């Protein structure tokens, strides 16, 4: 029997994750390109390096978003009326917050 599962992230969260990947790609490109130009590198080499690192960032980011989209958690269900057995523990009744009932039980036992 396969357990019920629910998605970790909904569609809105996945949309924001994709926007974050795009923002990260733009940031990587601008950082590498502007940093390379300011360091005195050749234009085409700096642009190629920036494009390469941006594509790598985009690929890794999209892979991460796809994995997040496939991630799921098991759905936990509480006890139902149809379940057999006892719900809760009778091992420590005296630690219960229902103090008046315990006093009544102690008086009856004495």
Number of C-alpha atoms within 10 A of each C-alpha: 3 4 8 11 12 12 14 14 15 11 10 9 13 16 13 12 20 18 12 14 20 17 13 16 22 15 13 19 21 16 12 19 22 16 14 18 14 9 10 10 14 10 12 10 13 19 19 13 16 23 18 13 16 21 15 13 19 20 14 13 19 16 12 14 19 14 11 17 17 10 13 14 11 11 11 10 7 7 11 8 7 6 9 8 8 8 11 6 7 9 7 7 11 12 9 10 9 10 12 9 11 15 12 10 11 10 8 8 7 5
